[in-house]
Amino acid sequence: MEDKKCIICGKTHLEIPLTQFDYKQTNFWICPQHIPVLIHEPTKMADLLPGADQFEAV
């Protein structure tokens, strides 16, 4: 079974609903609590996603 866990907090799909997103041909998972970080503060994910420090927030 694929290891599905939030890229930010590490909670698994057994603990909380997760949403999958794809970036640079890789699948990632994120929980509802951290979707706003992905949308509005993606530079905070620079250590987790290569190149995230170059993203523009919306």
Residue, then its C-alpha position, 0 to 999 in steps of 0.5 A: m500500500e502506498d504511504k499516504k501522508c500529509i507532506i507538512c504534518g505527516k498525518t496519514h490517510l488513516e487519521i485525516p482525509l488527504t488530497q493528492f497533488d502532482y508536482k514534477q512527476t511526483n505524487f504528494w498528499i496534503c491534509p485540509q489544514h495545510i492546503p492554505v499553505l500550499i495556496h497562499e504561502p508556498t515558500k514555506m514548503a521550500d524544504l519539502l518541494p524542490g523549487a517551491d521558494q520560486f512559487e508565487a502565492v495567490 
